[in-house]
């Protein structure tokens, strides 16, 4: 299990760094934060938490959301470069479209941190994310355990996949982690895929759209399950796609069973679905952990340090330093990877322990405590 997160402790740690001259120097540093959209709950959480943590540590912050439009994101970043920000923290809408504007950032001497999503073919100093392949592994392992696939014998189960946005570099890691883990059971015939959709491209969902996931899964159900074929698992890479798939199952699936539905992020609506039983699990990635690690990293950079594995000891959460996995086309980007974990109806209280959620007045549903 990950380290417990304490906002007070992480801020105290960063304030200690600030006293060396980073954040409370006479020349206050400015951090530019570019988030992809407000249309997905998780990016509102990330942007808000990053802004709050950096401002509490004494930095100025410019925060933009780009409405899932890569041209707007390029313009937003260009404006922050023109404003003279000292560091850029970017979660890319399209990981392949930012190299020209980030060449301007490099020329201006601005350090670029890829946040949660890797940026391709650009000078990126560091990448902060979760172990994205492990996200898929956790979803797959949940299925393996829930169906006891190791001891299935001659019994077979039907599974369908819903993956994420092709423009998001993380999406293939999520899908591959899940598919690779389940591949032995697929090859053995224990898991069957009636639709035959076995590649990422066949099940990708543009912009992680709930509506598109709903439509795609309605089509799958109509084409391959309309004759009463049982669906046992709908493996969805994140919560926004899981919401669409769960709705399709509710309205268009003729089977009497409730399929396993996976997700990722811990969106409030999806947690309610877990309580209600229309979604089975989600892989949680603690936004406060990711923001806290980013804060310590940026503070070290602005303090003139060249961070490496040793910085992990200063983080408010467990993270590994990776210098082998994430090649963005110009070379491997040094990466700090946090640890995700599985949440289902049996361990929802783990989310309460993060400080980011609380039970509602009736003690039934979780509500977010973040702004």
Buried (B, 14 or more C-beta within 10 A) or exposed (E): EBEEBBBEEBBEBBBEBBEBEBBBEEEEBBBBBBBBBEBBBBBBBBBBBBBBBBEBBBBBBBBBBBEBBBEBBBBBBBBBBEEEBBBBBBBBBBBBBBBEBBEEBBEEEBBBBBBBBBBBBBBBBBBBBBBBBBBBBBBBBBBBEBBEBEEBEEEBBBBBBBBBBBBBBBBBBBBBBBBEBBBEBBEEEBBBBBBEBEEBEEBBBEBBBBEBBBBBBBEBBEEBBEEEEBBBBBBBBBBBBBBBBBBBBEEBBEBEEBBBBBBBBBBBBBBBBBBEEBBBBBBBBBBBBBBBBBBBBBBBBBBEBEBEEEBBEBBBBBBEBBEEBBEBEEEEBBBBBBBBBBBBEEEBEBBEEBBBBEBEEEEEBBEBEBE
